[in-house]
Amino acid sequence: GQQLNQSPQSMFIQEGEDVSMNCTSSSIFNTWLWYKQDPGEGPVLLIALYKAGELTSNGRLTAQFGITRKDSFLNISASIPSDVGIYFCAGQKERIKEYGNKLVFGAGTILRVKS
Amino acid sequence: SAVISQKPSRDICQRGTSLTIQCQVDSQVTMMFWYRQQPGQSLTLIATANQGSEATYESGFVIDKFPISRPNLTFSTLTVSNMSPEDSSIYLCSVELSETQYFGPGTRLLVL
């Protein structure tokens, strides 16, 4: 099936450091989404990207939709303890009327922050 | 965004039994989706549930094992039938709004 390669698999960083994670694919996606999942919760949408080259920020988070439409990255600046969790990228190919936006998810990046 | 609730939030079930999970959203949505997240894994789409039509299942998932209902635009159910320990997972519903998917809190299922 379709695969998104998300890296790194996990990170253990110092509070205040910047964090970067990315997703790549061998095929083109029309939409990239970044979600965060806290323990015991469902994924929460952080940033949605709809155009190749688009750079979007949400507070300390910045994400970009790669020009080739095959990749995306998420940066977190000045990390804080509540940033811990699992971050998932998700890509959507084409919108099919009957099926809506079928998403393909990356394997996730586990973020741990040392205070 | 949307406010999405799921019931039950968690359950422990015996093998061979079935569990029905409910998903309620606070606004009318056309598209609802059901996902499975196995322990330590990412999300895998089980099926797409449109109101007024049969659910569309992904490869590896069948209606007999995961029957889905979608009686109106704010509600859906997923049943996990004839459960085995391999069905122990988090089951998540999501809805599509403005071409973006939002997720419920999930139902944590443990099958003994």
Boltz contact constraints between the chains, C-beta under 6 A:
constraints:
  - contact:
      token1: [A, 41]
      token2: [B, 105]
      max_distance: 6.0
  - contact:
      token1: [A, 42]
      token2: [B, 92]
      max_distance: 6.0
  - contact:
      token1: [A, 42]
      token2: [B, 103]
      max_distance: 6.0
  - contact:
      token1: [A, 42]
      token2: [B, 104]
      max_distance: 6.0
  - contact:
      token1: [A, 42]
      token2: [B, 105]
      max_distance: 6.0
  - contact:
      token1: [A, 42]
      token2: [B, 106]
      max_distance: 6.0
  - contact:
      token1: [A, 43]
      token2: [B, 103]
      max_distance: 6.0
  - contact:
      token1: [A, 48]
      token2: [B, 100]
      max_distance: 6.0
  - contact:
      token1: [A, 99]
      token2: [B, 48]
      max_distance: 6.0
  - contact:
      token1: [A, 100]
      token2: [B, 31]
      max_distance: 6.0
  - contact:
      token1: [A, 100]
      token2: [B, 96]
      max_distance: 6.0
  - contact:
      token1: [A, 101]
      token2: [B, 96]
      max_distance: 6.0
  - contact:
      token1: [A, 101]
      token2: [B, 99]
      max_distance: 6.0
  - contact:
      token1: [A, 105]
      token2: [B, 42]
      max_distance: 6.0
  - contact:
      token1: [A, 105]
      token2: [B, 43]
      max_distance: 6.0
  - contact:
      token1: [A, 107]
      token2: [B, 42]
      max_distance: 6.0
  - contact:
      token1: [A, 108]
      token2: [B, 42]
      max_distance: 6.0
